[in-house]
Amino acid sequence: MARLSPLLGLVAILAVITPTPAQQPSSGKTEPTERPLVEAVPVARNPALLAVAQRLQEAYEIDLKLGLGNNPKLSRNYEVTPLKPEHVENALSIFAWMDAELKRYPAGCVKKFGVKSFVLANAFTARALKTTNPNYSPTFIGDKSTASIFVTVPAVITPTIEALGKGYIHSTLFNYLLGDASALAPDMTAAHWKSIESDDTKPETESGKRLTKSSNTRDGLYKIMWDPSDFNELITLSSTDARLKQRIDLVQRFLQNLDPQFNQSYWAILSTVPESQRIVCLNDLSDTHAADQIKADPSIQSDLQFLETQWGFKVLWQPGSPPPPMPPKVRLEYSYFTDNKQLHLRILLKMIREELAIYPVEVTRRLNVKNLYVLNDFNFRGAGVAGQGLSWLPQVSFAYGLHSFDPQKTASMDFLRRTIHHEVLHLLDKEFSKEGGPIHGDAWDSLNQKGFMYKIGRVSALAAAAPNYPNAPSQSTYYKDNTKWQGFAEPYGMNVATDDRATLYARLMTMTQADEGRGDQTFITKLLNDPIMRAKAERLREFFQHLKRDLNIASPCPFYERIEAPLPQPKG
C-alpha cells in the first residue's frame, strides 16, 4: 500500500493540518481519504503550524493533526477540548523543544517506533476518569489504535511545564516500544520488573529517594536516562544497589536489541551534562584561608549566631558550602564571600539581622526555614539573582546574591532591604495563604482592573472574561505594554500574583526606612493616589491580622507595629 502523502491520514477520526498545494510533495501517490466529519478549524491554516507539520513529516514521517471533540470514534474514550487559535503559539513552543528532544535519538530511530501522528488539543480528558476537570498540563497519551500520540497544549507555558514535558515525550515513546516488543523480551514484562524493584526509602538524599522510586517503573527509568544530571546520579546509586543496576542494564540491552546504535558510546554521550546545565562554583577552593578574617570578625559572627537562634536556620556563607538548590537542568554559577569583601558581608548581615529580627517567633517557627544562603555571585539562567525564596523544597530556604551590592549607595541598601522582605512574603504566602483567605486566588486577582492578565501563572476570572484579550505569556514587550494598569508597586509585580504581593509587601515594610530614613516618597505618593494599590495593601494587612489571631501573637510586636502603621503623607 502506498504511504499517505504528508499531513493526510485518519481524517475520519481527526481533522488534519494539510499543507497548501504549494507545500505538497512534488512526487508520491496519495490514497483517497474520507471527508472529515467536521471541517478543520482555522488553526489548521496557521502557516507556522503548517511549517511544523512539514518538518515532522520530512524528518520522522509523523503527521500533525488536530483533535476535534465531536468526532464519534475519538469521543468514545476522551472528552476533547480543541486547540484554540490563541494557543497556537504555545503549541509551537512545545514542538520546538519536542523537536530538540527527538533529534537526540539515533538517526532513523524515531521512525521505527511506529508513531505516525501527533494530535493536538487543549485537553484530552479520559472519560474513564469520570472527572469534570480537564487536564491542561503538558501530557502525551499514546493511542496504539490510531498509531498516534495525543499532545495536550496548555493555556500557559512555564519553565516547569517545559521541564516536565520533555520527560513525558520520552516515556511515551518508550511505552510504544514496550507495547510492540515486550513479548519478545520477557525480562521487560511488568511482572518481572516488579520482582526487581528497589527499596526507595534507603537512599540518604531526597533526590536519591525520588530517582529510585521513579526508576522502579520501566518508563520512569527510561525518562531519567534522558536527563544527564539525574542519569549520572542514578548511575552512582546503582553502584550500591544491585537491583537498580540490573534494571538499567535491562533497559539498555532491550534498546540495543531494537537498534544497535543504542551502544555504550551513545549512553556515555547521553549522560554528559551540557554546559548550559552545569553548576559552577566561582570560588578558588584551593585557597583554604579565604575566609579567616570573616571567621574572626566578632560583629559578623554575632549576627550569624543571632539569625540562627532567632529563625532556627543554618546560615551558609563560607567558600566550599554547597550551592543553593535551584531548579535543576539550568546553568547555575555561584560563589561565597571571601575576606576581600569582609566589609560588604558585615554590613549585609547587620541589615539582614535588623529586618528579620522583627518577625514574631510564632511565624518563624511555622516557616521552618532550613538554610539561609548568603552568596556573592548568584547567576541563574544567565541572569544575576538578588534574592530567592526556595519554597519548592521539602523544607524551605532563602538565598541572597549580592555581587552588585554597594553599601556606599543608598539605592543599593534600599534594594537589599526590600529583597529581604520580598522573599519572606513568598514563604509566608506558601505556608499561610489558603483557599478562601484574603489574598488567595480571586480574592486578590479580582482587585485588578478588568482585563488585566499576569504574565505567567493563574489567569483571573475577570481577565478570562475579557473578549479577545491577548494571551499574556506571548507578549514579548509585556511590561512596556502594560504601564497603563494601576495597582502595582513595581512592574515586576505584573509577572505573577505572588510577585505582585511580594513587591507591594516589600515596599510597605521598608517605606519609612528607605532613603536613609527619609522614606520612599515616590512609593508613598503613588500608594496614596492609587486606589487599587491601597486596596491590595489592605488585603495584605487583613492577611496578617488573620495570622495574628490564628497564631495567638501577642502585642506589642515590632512586626505588627510596622505593617499596621498609618500610611505616611508624602513630604514636600
NUMI-130833 format. One record per residue (C-alpha): y, x, z. Coordinates in steps of 0.5 Angstrom, whole numbers, plus 500, padded with zeros to 3 digits. Layout:
BEGIN
YXZ/...
This chain:
BEGIN
500500500/507503498/511505504/517500505/524502503/529505508/531500513/527494511/521491515/519486519/524481518/520475520/521478527/527482527/534482523/534489519/540493518/540494511/544499507/548497501/546498494/549505494/546507500/539505498/534511496/534512488/527512488/521509491/518502491/519496496/515491498/517484498/519481504/520474508/527471508/530472515/529466520/537468522/542471518/544478520/549478525/556482523/553488527/549489521/554491516/557496521/558503517/557507523/550504524/548504517/549511517/545512523/539508520/539512514/539518518/533515522/529514516/530520513/528525519/523521522/521515518/524510523/527504521/533501525/533493527/537488531/533483535/535476535/534472541/532465537/526468533/520465535/515471535/519475539/522470543/515468546/515475550/522476551/529473552/533477547/541478548/543480541/548486540/555484540/560488536/564490542/558494544/556498537/560504540/555504546/549504541/552510537/552514544/545512545/543514538/547521539/543523545/537520543/537524536/538530540/532529544/528527538/530534535/527538541/520535538/516540534/517539526/514533524/511531531/515524532/512521525/505522528/507518534/506511530/513508532/516505526/522501528/528502534/530495535/537494538/539488543/544488549/538486553/530484552/528480559/521479559/519472560/513474565/518477570/521470571/528472572/535470570/538476571/538480564/536488565/543491562/540498564/538503558/531501557/526503552/520498551/514500547/511494543/505496539/504489535/510491531/510498532/517498535/521501541/526496544/532499545/537496550/544497549/548497556/555494556/558500560/555507558/556512564/553519565/548516570/546512564/545517559/541522564/536516565/536514558/534521556/528521560/526514558/525515551/520521552/516517557/516511552/514516546/508518551/506512552/505510545/501517545/496514550/495508547/493511541/489517544/486515551/479513549/479520545/481523552/477521558/481526562/487522561/485515563/489511568/482511573/481519572/489520573/488516580/483521582/487527582/494524585/497529590/500527597/507526595/509527603/507534603/513538599/518540604/524538600/527531598/527533590/519536591/517529594/521526588/518530583/511530586/511522586/513522579/508527577/503522580/503518573/502520566/508518563/512520569/510528569/511528561/518526562/519531568/517536563/523535558/528537564/528544564/530544572/525539574/520542570/521549573/521546580/514542578/511549576/513552582/510546586/504547582/502554585/500551592/498544589/491545585/491537583/498538580/497544576/490540574/495534571/500539568/494542564/491536562/497533559/499540555/492540553/492533551/498534547/496541543/490537541/494532538/499537535/497545535/505546535/505544543/502551545/504555551/510558547/513551546/512550553/516556555/522554551/522547554/522550561/528555559/534552563/540552558/547555559/550548559/546546565/546552570/548553577/552560577/555563583/561567582/561571589/559578589/553577593/552585594/558585598/555584605/562585608/566580604/567575610/567580616/574578617/573571617/568571622/572575627/578570626/579566632/583561629/578559623/572560628/575555633/577550627/570550625/567549632/571543633/570540626/562541627/563538634/567532632/563530626/556533627/556536620/555543618/561547615/558551609/564557608/560563607/558567601/551566600/551559602/547554598/551550592/554543593/548538591/552536585/548531580/543536576/543537569/550539568/553546569/556548576/560554578/562555585/564561590/565561597/572564600/572572602/576576606/581576601/583569602/583569609/590566610/588560605/582559609/585559615/591554613/586550609/581549615/587547620/589542615/582539615/581539622/588535623/586530618/579529620/580529628/584522628/577519625/574515631/567518633/564511632/566512625/564519624/557518628/555512623/557516617/552521619/555527614/550533614/555538611/562540609/562545603/569549603/569552597/574557593/571555586/568549584/567547577/563542575/562539567/567545566/573542570/575544577/574539582/578539588/574534593/568530592/564526597/557527596/555520597/549519593/545524597/540521603/545524608/552524605/556531605/563533603/565538598/572541597/574546592/581550593/581555588/588553586/590551593/597554594/599554602/606556600/607550595/609543599/606539593/599543594/599542601/600534600/595534594/590537599/591532605/590526600/584529598/581530605/582522606/580520599/573523600/573520607/574513604/569514599/564515604/567509608/566505602/559506601/557505608/561499611/563495605/558489604/558483600/563478602/567483605/575484604/574490599/567489596/567486588/571481586/575480593/578487590/578486583/581479583/587482586/588486579/593483573/589478569/586482563/585489566/579493566/577499570/575505565/568505568/564501572/564494574/568489570/571484574/571476572/578476570/577482565/571479562/574472561/580476557/579474550/578480545/580485551/577492548/571495552/575500557/570505556/571506549/579507550/580515549/587514551/585510557/591512562/596513557/595506554/595502561/601505564/604497564/599495569/601494576/597495583/595503582/598508587/595513581/593513574/586516576/585509580/584506574/578509573/573505577/575500583/572505588/577511586/583505586/581504593/581511595/587513591/591508595/588509601/589517601/597515599/597510605/594515610/599521608/605518606/609520612/606527613/608528606/613533603/613537610/614530614/620527610/615522607/612521600/618517598/616516591/610512593/613508599/619506594/613504589/609500594/615496597/616494590/609493587/606486590/599488587/599494591/601491597/596486597/591492596/594495602/593489606/586488604/584496606/588494613/583488613/577492612/579497617/580491622/573488621/571495622/575496629/572489631/564491629/564498632/568496638/573501637/578502643/585502643/589507643/586510637/590515632/587513626/589506627/596508629/597511622/593506618/597500622/604503622/609499619/611500612/617505612/623504608/625509602/630514604/637515601/
